[in-house]
Amino acid sequence: MPPANAALPADNRPADPAGNRAAGAARVGAGGTPSARASAPTPARHQRRGALHPGAWWLWALALGTAATRTTNPLLLTLLVTVSAYVVVTRRPHAPWSRSYGAFVKLALAVLLIRLLFTTLLGSPIPGTHTLLTLPEVPLPDWAQGIRLGGRVTAEGLTFALYDAMKLATLLICVGAANALANPARLLKSLPGALYEMGVAVVVALTFAPNLIADVQRLRAARRLRGRPDRGVRGLLQVGLPVLEGALERSVALAAAMDARGYGRTAHVPAPVRRTTAALTLGGLLGVCAGTYGLLTAAGGTYGIPVLLAGVAAAVAGLWLGGRRTVRTRYRPDRWDARAWLVTASGATVAALLFLAAARDPAALHPGVVPLEAPTLPLWPAAAVLVGLLPAFITPVPEAAVKEPS
């Protein structure tokens, strides 16, 4: 009786044991043994272990922005922008969301131009003696006293407007640095349990627009290959229906996946705990708003920091209590390691030292414009700003920027 595999074609039968061993060795050489593959970390896992916590980047950038609110010295503000730009250039990951830094720089330049344009057209409350040009003044009615259109444009008024606009522009650029360095999906995943639903909603909103654009591009390319119009009202109408159908299918799939994973299930929390959570969260957010207003205004410098700290403490306590009603786990949570503490501490050090410099030597951090004088760079506040460069040396280099050895 012939063997069971005798009826098989020759191409489907193993040639010889040596060939099997060679093929097995090739497969092992390509992927490694099972034990080696299990022990060797994958690139994605290695990248997640080496990546910095996104919250540390935001705290560092917000601290630099807070330091920018303490001075109008253009040299110090330029140094703050240079520090943030250097860190972004050296540590920005190669991802589509990290390209937003240029948009924030353009927005900051637009703020400068608009502020200078308004000062030129509407005048400035700063008196000045150095007249640059005189525009035709439009007469206004009596009820518009204090407002003028045109008139004399002085160097003192433009300088004051430039200093004030540079402060806001620096703050915008620091926020842009945080957007370019911190992964938004990982940041939203690291939200407290009390904000879990909001984080999921934001993630869905962030992923909907890119998928919609990709669907439109894919359908337009398919219509061009078939020789059909992809522009105009007709092309838009014929592309819109498949795009909406794809969006509906993704929404149904997402809803099914969320339901299968138990999304929306909450634990039983007593009524006193719910009331305490609501009171702490609301009071903490109001305290944060009042403290931030105090920090940004000269009149609230005395109460700004205590109210801000009390508000942050109350908000954190409220979010911690609110997270008790959410029964969920995190897959590969981002760890707050020693590097995250160092990055946060470097930004906080810059902010604290500039607060101290503004209290001890306000003239150096706020150069005068009446009479008009050239700004000077104070040495130890400038050295304090350079502390913000620490993340460029202690954080890992983005994976795509590492060159393979030849």
ZAMARGU-4260 file (C-alpha; in steps of 0.2 Angstrom, whole numbers, plus 5000, padded with zeros to 4 digits):
<rodrens>
0) 5000/5000/5000 | 5008/5017/4995 | 5011/5030/5009 | 4997/5043/5012 | 5007/5057/5004
5) 5011/5047/4988 | 4996/5055/4979 | 5002/5072/4983 | 5011/5082/4969 | 5030/5083/4970
10) 5029/5101/4973 | 5018/5099/4989 | 5029/5086/4996 | 5045/5090/5006 | 5060/5087/4996
15) 5072/5080/5010 | 5075/5082/5028 | 5090/5093/5024 | 5079/5105/5015 | 5067/5106/5029
20) 5081/5109/5041 | 5088/5123/5029 | 5071/5131/5027 | 5068/5130/5046 | 5085/5138/5049
25) 5081/5152/5036 | 5065/5155/5046 | 5074/5155/5062 | 5087/5167/5055 | 5074/5179/5049
30) 5063/5180/5064 | 5074/5172/5078 | 5068/5158/5089 | 5052/5159/5099 | 5061/5162/5115
35) 5073/5175/5107 | 5058/5184/5099 | 5049/5184/5116 | 5064/5191/5125 | 5070/5204/5112
40) 5060/5220/5114 | 5051/5226/5098 | 5055/5243/5091 | 5038/5250/5096 | 5040/5244/5114
45) 5058/5251/5115 | 5052/5267/5109 | 5038/5268/5121 | 5050/5264/5135 | 5062/5278/5130
50) 5049/5291/5126 | 5046/5305/5139 | 5029/5307/5147 | 5019/5320/5137 | 5013/5329/5153
55) 5032/5333/5157 | 5033/5342/5140 | 5017/5352/5143 | 5023/5357/5161 | 5040/5362/5154
60) 5032/5373/5140 | 5019/5381/5151 | 5033/5385/5164 | 5043/5394/5150 | 5027/5403/5145
65) 5024/5408/5163 | 5042/5415/5163 | 5038/5425/5148 | 5024/5434/5156 | 5036/5441/5169
70) 5046/5452/5157 | 5045/5463/5142 | 5063/5463/5139 | 5065/5459/5121 | 5082/5451/5123
75) 5075/5439/5137 | 5060/5435/5126 | 5070/5431/5111 | 5081/5420/5122 | 5066/5410/5128
80) 5060/5408/5110 | 5078/5402/5106 | 5078/5389/5120 | 5061/5382/5115 | 5065/5381/5097
85) 5082/5372/5100 | 5073/5359/5111 | 5059/5357/5097 | 5072/5355/5083 | 5083/5342/5093
90) 5069/5332/5101 | 5054/5334/5090 | 5048/5316/5084 | 5045/5312/5066 | 5026/5312/5066
95) 5012/5322/5057 | 5006/5331/5073 | 5024/5337/5077 | 5023/5349/5062 | 5012/5361/5071
100) 5027/5372/5078 | 5028/5382/5062 | 5010/5386/5062 | 5012/5393/5080 | 5027/5403/5075
105) 5017/5411/5060 | 5003/5415/5072 | 5015/5423/5084 | 5022/5434/5069 | 5004/5438/5065
110) 5001/5444/5083 | 5016/5456/5082 | 5011/5463/5065 | 4993/5466/5070 | 4998/5474/5086
115) 5009/5486/5078 | 4996/5490/5064 | 4983/5494/5077 | 4995/5505/5086 | 4999/5514/5070
120) 4981/5517/5065 | 4973/5519/5082 | 4987/5527/5092 | 4995/5523/5108 | 4992/5529/5126
125) 5011/5531/5128 | 5017/5549/5126 | 5031/5551/5115 | 5042/5565/5108 | 5051/5555/5093
130) 5038/5556/5079 | 5041/5544/5065 | 5026/5549/5054 | 5010/5558/5054 | 4995/5550/5047
135) 4979/5560/5042 | 4968/5560/5057 | 4949/5556/5055 | 4938/5567/5065 | 4926/5557/5077
140) 4910/5562/5086 | 4911/5567/5105 | 4905/5550/5111 | 4921/5542/5104 | 4932/5552/5115
145) 4949/5544/5119 | 4949/5535/5102 | 4957/5542/5087 | 4960/5536/5069 | 4977/5542/5062
150) 4987/5555/5069 | 5005/5555/5076 | 5015/5539/5077 | 5029/5540/5089 | 5044/5528/5092
155) 5039/5526/5110 | 5022/5520/5106 | 5028/5507/5093 | 5041/5501/5105 | 5029/5499/5119
160) 5017/5489/5108 | 5032/5479/5101 | 5037/5474/5119 | 5020/5469/5124 | 5016/5459/5109
165) 5032/5450/5110 | 5027/5443/5127 | 5011/5436/5120 | 5020/5429/5104 | 5033/5420/5116
170) 5018/5412/5125 | 5011/5406/5109 | 5027/5399/5103 | 5030/5390/5120 | 5012/5382/5118
175) 5017/5377/5100 | 5033/5369/5107 | 5022/5358/5119 | 5011/5353/5104 | 5026/5348/5094
180) 5034/5338/5107 | 5020/5329/5116 | 5010/5315/5108 | 4992/5321/5109 | 4985/5303/5110
185) 4996/5298/5124 | 4993/5314/5133 | 4974/5311/5132 | 4977/5293/5138 | 4986/5299/5153
190) 4971/5310/5159 | 4964/5306/5176 | 4949/5294/5177 | 4937/5307/5180 | 4941/5314/5163
195) 4940/5298/5154 | 4925/5301/5144 | 4931/5318/5139 | 4947/5310/5133 | 4939/5297/5123
200) 4928/5310/5115 | 4943/5321/5110 | 4953/5306/5103 | 4938/5301/5092 | 4937/5320/5086
205) 4955/5320/5083 | 4955/5304/5073 | 4939/5308/5063 | 4946/5323/5053 | 4962/5314/5046
210) 4952/5299/5042 | 4940/5309/5032 | 4953/5318/5023 | 4962/5301/5018 | 4945/5295/5012
215) 4942/5310/5001 | 4960/5309/4994 | 4958/5290/4991 | 4941/5292/4982 | 4947/5306/4971
220) 4962/5296/4966 | 4951/5281/4961 | 4939/5292/4951 | 4954/5300/4942 | 4960/5283/4937
225) 4943/5278/4930 | 4942/5294/4920 | 4928/5302/4930 | 4927/5320/4936 | 4934/5323/4954
230) 4932/5342/4955 | 4917/5353/4955 | 4900/5351/4962 | 4897/5335/4953 | 4913/5327/4959
235) 4910/5333/4977 | 4892/5325/4977 | 4898/5309/4970 | 4913/5308/4982 | 4903/5313/4997
240) 4891/5298/4999 | 4905/5285/5000 | 4914/5296/5012 | 4899/5298/5024 | 4896/5279/5022
245) 4914/5275/5027 | 4912/5287/5042 | 4896/5279/5047 | 4904/5261/5046 | 4919/5267/5057
250) 4907/5275/5070 | 4897/5259/5071 | 4913/5248/5073 | 4919/5260/5086 | 4903/5259/5096
255) 4904/5240/5095 | 4922/5240/5101 | 4918/5252/5115 | 4903/5242/5121 | 4913/5226/5120
260) 4926/5233/5131 | 4914/5239/5144 | 4915/5258/5141 | 4903/5268/5152 | 4902/5256/5166
265) 4905/5265/5183 | 4907/5259/5200 | 4895/5264/5214 | 4900/5280/5223 | 4891/5286/5239
270) 4881/5303/5237 | 4893/5313/5249 | 4908/5308/5239 | 4900/5314/5223 | 4895/5331/5231
275) 4913/5333/5238 | 4920/5328/5221 | 4910/5341/5212 | 4913/5355/5225 | 4932/5352/5225
280) 4933/5351/5206 | 4923/5367/5204 | 4932/5376/5217 | 4948/5371/5211 | 4945/5376/5193
285) 4939/5393/5200 | 4955/5395/5210 | 4966/5391/5195 | 4957/5404/5185 | 4958/5417/5199
290) 4977/5413/5202 | 4981/5413/5184 | 4973/5430/5182 | 4983/5436/5197 | 4999/5430/5189
295) 4996/5439/5173 | 4992/5455/5180 | 5003/5467/5190 | 4989/5470/5204 | 4987/5452/5208
300) 5005/5448/5211 | 5003/5445/5230 | 4988/5433/5229 | 4991/5425/5213 | 5003/5411/5218
305) 4994/5406/5234 | 4977/5405/5225 | 4984/5396/5211 | 4992/5383/5222 | 4976/5381/5232
310) 4966/5379/5216 | 4977/5366/5209 | 4977/5356/5225 | 4958/5356/5226 | 4956/5352/5208
315) 4968/5337/5209 | 4959/5331/5225 | 4942/5332/5215 | 4949/5323/5200 | 4956/5309/5211
320) 4940/5307/5220 | 4930/5307/5203 | 4942/5294/5196 | 4935/5281/5209 | 4919/5279/5199
325) 4928/5273/5184 | 4932/5255/5183 | 4945/5253/5170 | 4964/5249/5167 | 4977/5257/5156
330) 4986/5247/5143 | 5005/5251/5144 | 5003/5267/5154 | 5016/5280/5152 | 5027/5281/5167
335) 5033/5297/5176 | 5051/5293/5178 | 5066/5303/5184 | 5068/5312/5167 | 5051/5318/5167
340) 5054/5326/5184 | 5070/5334/5178 | 5062/5341/5163 | 5047/5348/5173 | 5060/5355/5186
345) 5070/5364/5173 | 5055/5373/5167 | 5049/5377/5184 | 5066/5384/5189 | 5066/5396/5174
350) 5049/5402/5180 | 5054/5404/5198 | 5070/5413/5194 | 5062/5425/5183 | 5048/5428/5196
355) 5062/5432/5208 | 5071/5443/5196 | 5055/5453/5192 | 5053/5456/5211 | 5071/5461/5214
360) 5076/5471/5198 | 5060/5476/5189 | 5069/5489/5179 | 5080/5475/5170 | 5066/5465/5165
365) 5055/5479/5160 | 5065/5492/5150 | 5058/5509/5149 | 5051/5517/5134 | 5049/5535/5141
370) 5062/5541/5139 | 5067/5528/5125 | 5082/5518/5130 | 5090/5502/5122 | 5087/5486/5132
375) 5101/5477/5140 | 5103/5459/5144 | 5103/5455/5163 | 5116/5441/5166 | 5108/5430/5179
380) 5091/5430/5172 | 5098/5425/5155 | 5108/5411/5164 | 5091/5406/5172 | 5083/5405/5155
385) 5097/5394/5149 | 5092/5381/5162 | 5077/5377/5150 | 5089/5369/5138 | 5091/5354/5150
390) 5078/5343/5140 | 5088/5344/5125 | 5102/5334/5133 | 5093/5322/5145 | 5079/5316/5134
395) 5081/5302/5121 | 5083/5306/5103 | 5068/5302/5092 | 5069/5285/5085 | 5068/5290/5066
400) 5083/5302/5069 | 5095/5288/5074 | 5106/5282/5060 | 5109/5264/5057 | 5127/5258/5059
405) 5135/5254/5042
</rodrens>
